[in-house]
Amino acid sequence: MNEKDEIIKTIRTFLNDNFLFGDDGELEEETSFLESGIIDSTGILELVALLEEKFGILIEDDEIVPENLDSLNNITNFIQMKLKA
């Protein structure tokens, strides 16, 4: 499994376990978590904590924006950028 697939699998599992309760049928890689109501602002903080722990990165307050964290693709691109930095 490549890095991108691993990141997506980790996030899908987290969302399934904590917000979707096993029903991720509608969750595409471009689906906006906020617009679709999958996750709220508190959930974003939980997601940030998971990403920092799982991938060993530090996410700064000014990086907690939809461009980085509002879809599977956005998160994957953001994590890959952070890992390369």
BELGILIN-V458964 format. One record per run of one state. SS is the DSSP state (H for helix, E for strand, L for the rest). FROM is the first residue (numbers start at 0). TO is the last residue. Records with the same first field share a line. If there is no record, write none. Layout:
SS->FROM-TO + FROM-TO
//
This chain:
L->0-1 + 20-39 + 55-59 + 63-64 + 69-70 + 84-84
H->2-19 + 40-54 + 60-62 + 65-68 + 71-83
//
